[in-house]
Amino acid sequence: MPFAAIRSMARLAGRALDFVLPPRCLACGGAVDRQGGVCPACWRDLSYIAPPFCARCGLPFEIDVLAGAECGACVMRPPPYARARAVLVYDDASRSLVARLKYGDQTYAAPAYGLWLARAGAELLAEATVIAPVPLHRWRLLRRRYNQAALLGDALRRACAVAYHPDLLVRHRQTTPQVGLSADARQRNVTGAFRIRDSHLATVPEARIVLIDDVMTTGATLTECARVLLRAGAARVDVLTLARAVKAE
């Protein structure tokens, strides 16, 4: 079938979808002009992360700095991952987006977020060989019915040409929720909670892996996942999230 005919069919399918399910803003639910869009008011409320930021953890800087500069925390205590990048600052506006995806069954938003991640993580993805999500424990997955990080990873896979392994890591020990814990308590909570799935033991050595999650707060979970992968021989581990905290929570 000619490419022009395929594009025409895709446009017709999109119009049919818009007729049955009118496009709604991912943040407030108001009317927008296309599926997966954000209305102008909500767009202005979202804080997108752009340079200058820490070359290591992606923390936004308030002033211009030299290329490659790292924040004080990364200089004093370098994380095991090579680079972390995020689309949005985790604040009241982005918290609503994350909550709708994570707890509100707004799974249809994942394709749009996959495109956002592809843009924010272009530098990482250009060198990556594997994309993998942070896993949920099987009991939490059963209760929630889906892993939001896996949805983001699958959407990102569709937006780039990097191999996706949704089950690369296993959370074999159930942990308590991280909300409300100090940074040290969060790290203790997840220590030893992850392992590489047996069927993927040969995938990790020399791989350049990008870990996907919805939010990075203290980075404890992502740090532990990175350590597990590096101990198994990964050449490098980077981190890509939809949002990241700028102030400690």
Number of C-alpha atoms within 10 A of each C-alpha: 5 6 8 9 10 11 11 11 12 12 12 12 12 13 14 12 13 15 10 8 10 15 19 19 21 24 23 14 11 13 15 16 13 15 20 16 18 23 18 10 11 15 14 11 13 20 15 15 19 15 15 18 23 23 20 23 23 22 25 16 17 9 8 10 13 10 11 11 16 20 18 10 13 15 11 9 8 14 20 19 23 16 20 25 28 29 24 24 23 24 16 10 18 23 17 16 21 19 14 16 23 18 12 12 14 15 16 13 21 21 21 18 25 22 18 20 26 21 16 21 22 14 12 21 23 12 13 19 18 22 26 24 29 23 22 23 16 16 10 13 13 11 8 15 11 16 24 26 25 24 25 27 31 21 21 27 21 14 17 15 13 18 13 20 17 20 16 22 22 19 20 16 15 15 16 10 10 17 9 9 13 13 16 10 13 20 19 15 18 22 18 14 18 24 18 20 15 11 9 13 15 13 18 21 16 14 18 21 28 30 22 29 26 24 23 23 18 20 18 21 21 28 18 22 27 25 18 20 26 21 11 17 16 18 14 21 26 24 28 29 26 25 26 27 17 17 11 8 11
